[in-house]
Amino acid sequence: HPRGITAEASAPCACRKPGRGMADQAAASFAIDFARSWAIGDRRTDVEFGRGFGGRGILVRTGYGAGEDARLAGQLQGAAHVADDLMGATSWILRAG
């Protein structure tokens, strides 16, 4: 964690978003097609995570998302879409194919 108390705890780690460590770990256990995968979340790092593993990212305005969207003035670079909530993100994915 960036604010880790010890050097070991604060060292950079691919397991923390936007690093792709979680995606790579999941791919080791499941047949995942990253090109057809999505990361949906309420932080800029969630969108970057999706792009980082070769998928796409969607920002939702729930949780921290409205603040992220406002702070970035609607210009979240790399976001495939910005949705009001998870249902909106899911509906958009189903329509987008």
URKALIN-V294329 format. One line per field, one symbol per residue. phi: phi as a letter, one per 40 degrees, with the letter a starting at -180 (. if undefined). psi: psi as a letter, one per 40 degrees, with the letter a starting at -180 (. if undefined). A space follows every 50 residues. Layout:
# URKALIN-V294329
phi = ???
psi = ???
This chain:
# URKALIN-V294329
phi = .dbccbdccbcdaccbccdcdcccccccbbcbcccbbbbbabbdccccdd cccgbbbbcbccfcdcccccccfgbccgccabbcacccccccccccg
psi = hdfididddeiiheehieiedddddddddighgddeiihhieiddddddd ddeeaiihhieibedddddddefefhhehdihidaddddddddddd.
